[in-house]
Amino acid sequence: MAIRVLTVDDHPVVRAGVGALINDTGDLEVIAEATDGEEAVLLYERHRPDVVVMDVRMPNVDGVRAIRRIVASHPDARIVALTSYEGDADVYRALQAGARGFLLKASLGASLVDAIRRAANGERIVPPEIATRLAEFIAQDELTPRELEVLELIAQGMRNREIARAIGRTEATVKMHLKHVMQKLGVTDRTEAVTVALRRGIIHIQ
C-alpha cells in the first residue's frame, strides 16, 4: 500500500510542487492538503496520514504549534517539517515540538521523497548541515521569555522608553534585558541583535 501523506503549506504553488513530487513516486500518495496549522490538525484527525509534510512558518496557527497539537494527541505521529529559512531556532522548536525530521525547501526533490519514506519507517531525518547548526544553537543560552519580548519590540522599531512603557518596567530594566540579549547572541548593538535573531529564526516579522 502507498504511504499516505498530508501536506501543509500556505502557498498553493509550494503545495502543488510538493504534491507532484510525492504523487510521481508510485509508493507515496497525497491524501489531503492543508493551508495552515489549524486545518492541518483537523485533517490529521480526519485522515490519520502515515506522514505529514509541514511548513514551519504559516499565518494563523504556525507549523510548530500544529506539530505540538498533533503530537499531544498522537505521540506516534510522523511529521517532517519544512522551511524556506535556515533559522536554527525554527529547527529547534519544530524538533522539540515532536517533528521526526527537518528539510530546507531549497533542497527538496529526491530528498523529500527519501525523507517521507524514512519517516514512515520511524527514522529521524536531520541533514548534516542542519544538525551542525542545531548543535551550535543548543550550546548557546536561550533567551528568556522577557528577553524575547524585548527583542521583538526592538524589531518593531520601539525605543527603550517605549518598550519600558509597553512591558510595565523601567528603562533601566529594559537596558539590562537588552544587554543580556546581545551577550547571548554575540553582538554589539541592537540592530545587529535583530538581524541575527531574524536570520536564526529566533524572532519573525510578519
Backbone hydrogen bonds in HBPLUS format (Angstrom, degrees):
<---DONOR---> <-ACCEPTOR-->    atom                        ^
c    i                          cat <-CA-CA->   ^        H-A-AA   ^      H-
h    n   atom  resd res      DA  || num        DHA   H-A  angle D-A-AA Bond
n    s   type  num  typ     dist DA aas  dist angle  dist       angle   num
A0003-ILE N   A0027-ASP O   2.82 MM  24  6.18 165.8  1.84 145.9 144.1     1
A0029-GLU N   A0003-ILE O   2.90 MM  26  6.04 150.0  1.99 167.4 158.9     2
A0050-ASP N   A0004-ARG O   2.83 MM  46  5.13 134.5  2.04 127.7 141.8     3
A0051-VAL N   A0004-ARG O   3.15 MM  47  6.52 154.5  2.21 159.1 163.3     4
A0005-VAL N   A0029-GLU O   2.77 MM  24  5.86 159.9  1.81 162.6 161.6     5
A0031-ILE N   A0005-VAL O   2.88 MM  26  5.78 158.4  1.92 147.9 154.7     6
A0006-LEU N   A0051-VAL O   3.00 MM  45  6.47 156.2  2.06 153.8 161.5     7
A0053-VAL N   A0006-LEU O   2.84 MM  47  6.23 162.5  1.87 161.1 166.4     8
A0007-THR N   A0032-ALA O   3.15 MM  25  6.60 160.1  2.19 154.5 154.2     9
A0034-ALA N   A0007-THR O   2.82 MM  27  6.26 157.0  1.87 156.4 164.3    10
A0008-VAL N   A0053-VAL O   2.82 MM  45  6.07 145.1  1.94 174.8 170.2    11
A0055-ASP N   A0008-VAL O   2.92 MM  47  5.90 150.4  2.01 145.2 154.9    12
A0009-ASP N   A0034-ALA O   3.10 MM  25  6.49 156.1  2.16 159.2 154.7    13
A0015-ARG N   A0011-HIS O   3.05 MM   4  6.38 165.0  2.07 158.1 162.6    14
A0016-ALA N   A0012-PRO O   2.88 MM   4  6.08 157.6  1.93 148.6 154.9    15
A0017-GLY N   A0013-VAL O   2.95 MM   4  6.17 157.6  2.00 145.4 151.5    16
A0018-VAL N   A0014-VAL O   2.86 MM   4  6.06 169.1  1.88 159.6 162.2    17
A0019-GLY N   A0015-ARG O   2.83 MM   4  5.88 158.0  1.87 145.0 152.2    18
A0020-ALA N   A0016-ALA O   2.94 MM   4  6.09 153.7  2.01 144.8 151.4    19
A0021-LEU N   A0017-GLY O   3.09 MM   4  6.34 160.7  2.13 148.1 152.7    20
A0022-ILE N   A0018-VAL O   3.04 MM   4  6.28 160.2  2.08 151.0 156.1    21
A0023-ASN N   A0019-GLY O   2.88 MM   4  5.99 173.8  1.88 156.4 158.4    22
A0024-ASP N   A0020-ALA O   3.11 MM   4  5.99 133.8  2.33 141.7 150.7    23
A0025-THR N   A0022-ILE O   3.24 MM   3  5.79 167.7  2.25 117.4 120.4    24
A0040-ALA N   A0036-ASP O   3.00 MM   4  6.22 147.5  2.11 145.3 155.6    25
A0037-GLY N   A0061-VAL O   2.90 MM  24  4.69 139.6  2.07 159.9 152.1    26
A0041-VAL N   A0037-GLY O   3.04 MM   4  6.32 154.0  2.11 150.2 154.2    27
A0042-LEU N   A0038-GLU O   3.26 MM   4  6.61 161.7  2.30 147.1 151.5    28
A0043-LEU N   A0039-GLU O   2.86 MM   4  6.05 165.3  1.88 155.2 159.2    29
A0044-TYR N   A0040-ALA O   2.86 MM   4  5.96 146.7  1.97 144.7 153.9    30
A0045-GLU N   A0041-VAL O   3.21 MM   4  6.45 161.2  2.24 146.2 149.9    31
A0046-ARG N   A0042-LEU O   3.08 MM   4  6.35 147.9  2.19 141.8 151.2    32
A0047-HIS N   A0043-LEU O   2.88 MM   4  5.92 163.3  1.90 151.2 154.4    33
A0048-ARG N   A0044-TYR O   2.75 MM   4  5.03 152.0  1.83 139.4 147.0    34
A0052-VAL N   A0078-ARG O   2.87 MM  26  6.31 153.6  1.93 151.0 158.5    35
A0080-VAL N   A0052-VAL O   2.75 MM  28  6.10 167.2  1.76 172.4 174.1    36
A0054-MET N   A0080-VAL O   2.85 MM  26  6.09 157.0  1.90 151.0 158.7    37
A0082-LEU N   A0054-MET O   2.70 MM  28  5.80 149.8  1.79 146.5 145.8    38
A0056-VAL N   A0082-LEU O   2.86 MM  26  5.92 139.0  2.03 167.6 169.6    39
A0063-GLY N   A0056-VAL O   2.79 MM   7  4.08 148.2  1.89 129.8 132.3    40
A0066-ALA N   A0062-ASP O   3.07 MM   4  6.30 157.0  2.12 149.7 156.9    41
A0067-ILE N   A0063-GLY O   2.82 MM   4  6.00 159.1  1.86 150.9 156.5    42
A0068-ARG N   A0064-VAL O   2.99 MM   4  6.20 163.2  2.02 148.5 152.9    43
A0069-ARG N   A0065-ARG O   3.00 MM   4  6.24 155.5  2.06 145.9 152.1    44
A0070-ILE N   A0066-ALA O   2.92 MM   4  6.14 162.6  1.95 154.3 158.8    45
A0071-VAL N   A0067-ILE O   2.91 MM   4  6.02 173.1  1.92 158.7 160.9    46
A0072-ALA N   A0068-ARG O   3.00 MM   4  6.01 143.6  2.13 138.2 147.8    47
A0073-SER N   A0070-ILE O   3.19 MM   3  5.50 128.9  2.47 102.2 113.9    48
A0074-HIS N   A0070-ILE O   2.75 MM   4  5.85 142.7  1.89 145.9 158.6    49
A0077-ALA N   A0074-HIS O   2.87 MM   3  5.49 162.8  1.90 130.9 131.8    50
A0100-ARG N   A0079-ILE O   2.70 MM  21  5.43 148.7  1.79 146.9 158.0    51
A0081-ALA N   A0101-GLY O   2.96 MM  20  6.12 168.5  1.97 141.6 137.8    52
A0103-LEU N   A0081-ALA O   2.89 MM  22  6.32 153.2  1.96 158.5 167.0    53
A0083-THR N   A0103-LEU O   3.28 MM  20  6.79 137.4  2.47 151.6 162.3    54
A0105-LYS N   A0083-THR O   2.83 MM  22  5.69 164.7  1.85 146.7 148.7    55
A0090-ASP N   A0087-GLY O   3.15 MM   3  5.41 126.5  2.45 102.5 114.9    56
A0091-VAL N   A0087-GLY O   3.32 MM   4  6.73 156.2  2.38 147.0 153.1    57
A0092-TYR N   A0088-ASP O   2.96 MM   4  6.17 165.2  1.99 148.2 151.9    58
A0089-ALA N   A0200-ARG O   2.81 MM 111  5.87 161.7  1.85 168.8 175.2    59
A0093-ARG N   A0089-ALA O   2.92 MM   4  6.08 166.3  1.94 150.5 153.8    60
A0094-ALA N   A0090-ASP O   2.97 MM   4  6.07 164.0  2.00 150.0 154.5    61
A0095-LEU N   A0091-VAL O   3.01 MM   4  6.16 170.3  2.02 156.6 159.3    62
A0096-GLN N   A0092-TYR O   2.85 MM   4  5.89 154.8  1.92 146.4 154.7    63
A0097-ALA N   A0093-ARG O   2.88 MM   4  5.97 141.1  2.03 139.4 149.4    64
A0099-ALA N   A0094-ALA O   3.08 MM   5  5.70 165.1  2.10 147.5 144.6    65
A0098-GLY N   A0095-LEU O   3.12 MM   3  5.18 141.5  2.28  96.8 107.8    66
A0125-ILE N   A0100-ARG O   2.95 MM  25  6.37 150.4  2.04 132.4 142.0    67
A0102-PHE N   A0125-ILE O   2.74 MM  23  6.19 142.6  1.88 160.4 171.4    68
A0107-SER N   A0104-LEU O   2.96 MM   3  5.52 155.7  2.02 114.5 122.1    69
A0108-LEU N   A0105-LYS O   3.23 MM   3  5.29 163.5  2.26 113.5 112.0    70
A0112-LEU N   A0109-GLY O   3.13 MM   3  5.50 132.1  2.37 105.9 116.9    71
A0113-VAL N   A0109-GLY O   3.45 MM   4  6.87 163.3  2.48 152.8 155.5    72
A0114-ASP N   A0110-ALA O   2.95 MM   4  6.14 164.7  1.98 152.4 157.0    73
A0115-ALA N   A0111-SER O   2.90 MM   4  5.98 152.7  1.97 139.4 147.3    74
A0116-ILE N   A0112-LEU O   2.92 MM   4  6.20 157.6  1.97 154.9 160.0    75
A0117-ARG N   A0113-VAL O   3.10 MM   4  6.36 164.1  2.13 150.8 154.7    76
A0118-ARG N   A0114-ASP O   2.94 MM   4  6.15 160.8  1.98 150.6 156.2    77
A0119-ALA N   A0115-ALA O   2.81 MM   4  5.96 156.5  1.87 147.9 154.9    78
A0120-ALA N   A0116-ILE O   2.92 MM   4  6.09 157.1  1.97 148.1 154.3    79
A0121-ASN N   A0117-ARG O   3.18 MM   4  6.44 133.0  2.41 135.2 147.0    80
A0121-ASN N   A0118-ARG O   3.09 MM   3  5.05 130.3  2.35  93.1 106.7    81
A0123-GLU N   A0118-ARG O   2.87 MM   5  5.23 155.9  1.93 155.0 146.8    82
A0122-GLY N   A0119-ALA O   2.88 MM   3  4.98 159.1  1.92 108.0 113.4    83
A0130-ILE N   A0127-PRO O   3.00 MM   3  5.38 126.0  2.30 110.1 124.0    84
A0131-ALA N   A0127-PRO O   2.91 MM   4  6.15 156.8  1.96 156.2 163.9    85
A0132-THR N   A0128-PRO O   2.98 MM   4  6.20 152.5  2.06 149.8 155.7    86
A0133-ARG N   A0129-GLU O   3.36 MM   4  6.53 161.4  2.39 135.5 139.7    87
A0134-LEU N   A0130-ILE O   2.86 MM   4  6.05 155.4  1.92 150.3 158.0    88
A0135-ALA N   A0131-ALA O   2.97 MM   4  6.16 156.0  2.03 145.5 151.0    89
A0136-GLU N   A0132-THR O   3.10 MM   4  6.38 153.9  2.17 146.4 153.3    90
A0137-PHE N   A0133-ARG O   2.95 MM   4  6.19 151.3  2.03 145.9 154.0    91
A0138-ILE N   A0134-LEU O   2.95 MM   4  6.19 165.8  1.97 156.3 159.0    92
A0139-ALA N   A0135-ALA O   3.12 MM   4  6.21 144.6  2.25 138.1 147.3    93
A0140-GLN N   A0137-PHE O   3.07 MM   3  5.40 149.2  2.17 106.1 115.2    94
A0148-LEU N   A0144-THR O   2.87 MM   4  6.11 158.5  1.92 158.4 164.8    95
A0149-GLU N   A0145-PRO O   2.95 MM   4  6.16 150.5  2.04 141.7 149.8    96
A0150-VAL N   A0146-ARG O   2.95 MM   4  6.24 160.7  1.99 151.7 156.1    97
A0151-LEU N   A0147-GLU O   2.96 MM   4  6.17 160.0  2.00 147.0 152.6    98
A0152-GLU N   A0148-LEU O   2.95 MM   4  6.16 155.8  2.01 148.1 154.3    99
A0153-LEU N   A0149-GLU O   3.05 MM   4  6.31 152.3  2.13 147.1 154.3   100
A0154-ILE N   A0150-VAL O   2.94 MM   4  6.23 149.3  2.03 147.5 156.5   101
A0155-ALA N   A0151-LEU O   2.97 MM   4  6.24 152.9  2.04 144.9 152.3   102
A0156-GLN N   A0152-GLU O   3.17 MM   4  6.47 127.0  2.47 132.1 145.2   103
A0156-GLN N   A0153-LEU O   3.12 MM   3  5.00 133.8  2.34  91.2 104.1   104
A0158-MET N   A0153-LEU O   3.20 MM   5  5.80 160.4  2.24 155.7 150.8   105
A0157-GLY N   A0154-ILE O   2.85 MM   3  5.17 158.8  1.90 111.7 117.6   106
A0162-GLU N   A0159-ARG O   3.05 MM   3  5.32 115.8  2.48 103.9 119.1   107
A0163-ILE N   A0159-ARG O   2.90 MM   4  6.17 157.3  1.95 158.2 165.8   108
A0164-ALA N   A0160-ASN O   2.88 MM   4  6.07 161.2  1.91 152.6 157.4   109
A0165-ARG N   A0161-ARG O   3.15 MM   4  6.38 155.4  2.21 142.2 148.0   110
A0166-ALA N   A0162-GLU O   2.93 MM   4  6.17 152.7  2.01 143.6 151.7   111
A0167-ILE N   A0163-ILE O   2.93 MM   4  6.17 154.2  1.99 158.2 163.2   112
A0168-GLY N   A0164-ALA O   2.93 MM   4  5.74 116.3  2.35 136.5 150.6   113
A0169-ARG N   A0164-ALA O   2.96 MM   5  4.89 151.4  2.05 140.3 145.3   114
A0174-VAL N   A0170-THR O   3.17 MM   4  6.56 153.6  2.24 145.6 152.5   115
A0175-LYS N   A0171-GLU O   2.99 MM   4  6.29 157.8  2.04 149.1 154.7   116
A0176-MET N   A0172-ALA O   3.03 MM   4  6.30 147.1  2.14 141.1 149.9   117
A0177-HIS N   A0173-THR O   2.97 MM   4  6.30 159.5  2.01 151.3 156.1   118
A0178-LEU N   A0174-VAL O   2.87 MM   4  6.14 161.0  1.91 153.6 159.2   119
A0179-LYS N   A0175-LYS O   2.93 MM   4  6.10 151.3  2.01 142.1 149.8   120
A0180-HIS N   A0176-MET O   3.07 MM   4  6.40 157.4  2.13 148.9 154.0   121
A0181-VAL N   A0177-HIS O   2.92 MM   4  6.22 154.6  1.99 149.7 157.3   122
A0182-MET N   A0178-LEU O   2.97 MM   4  6.22 165.7  1.99 154.6 156.9   123
A0183-GLN N   A0179-LYS O   3.03 MM   4  6.26 154.0  2.10 145.9 153.3   124
A0184-LYS N   A0180-HIS O   2.99 MM   4  6.19 162.9  2.02 151.1 155.1   125
A0185-LEU N   A0181-VAL O   2.96 MM   4  6.16 148.8  2.06 149.3 158.3   126
A0186-GLY N   A0182-MET O   2.89 MM   4  5.77 118.0  2.28 135.3 149.3   127
A0187-VAL N   A0182-MET O   2.99 MM   5  5.06 160.2  2.03 143.3 148.0   128
A0186-GLY N   A0183-GLN O   3.29 MM   3  5.10 144.1  2.43  92.6 102.8   129
A0193-ALA N   A0189-ASP O   3.02 MM   4  6.27 147.3  2.13 144.1 154.3   130
A0194-VAL N   A0190-ARG O   3.06 MM   4  6.33 156.7  2.12 148.7 152.5   131
A0195-THR N   A0191-THR O   3.03 MM   4  6.29 163.2  2.06 148.4 153.3   132
A0196-VAL N   A0192-GLU O   2.91 MM   4  6.04 169.3  1.92 153.7 155.8   133
A0197-ALA N   A0193-ALA O   2.97 MM   4  6.05 160.3  2.01 144.9 151.2   134
A0198-LEU N   A0194-VAL O   2.92 MM   4  6.08 155.8  1.98 151.7 157.3   135
A0199-ARG N   A0195-THR O   3.04 MM   4  6.24 162.8  2.07 147.9 152.8   136
A0200-ARG N   A0196-VAL O   2.95 MM   4  6.11 152.0  2.03 149.9 157.2   137
A0202-ILE N   A0197-ALA O   2.85 MM   5  4.93 137.1  2.03 153.4 156.8   138
A0203-ILE N   A0197-ALA O   3.43 MM   6  5.75 157.4  2.49 115.8 117.1   139
A0201-GLY N   A0198-LEU O   3.20 MM   3  5.14 154.8  2.26  99.0 106.6   140
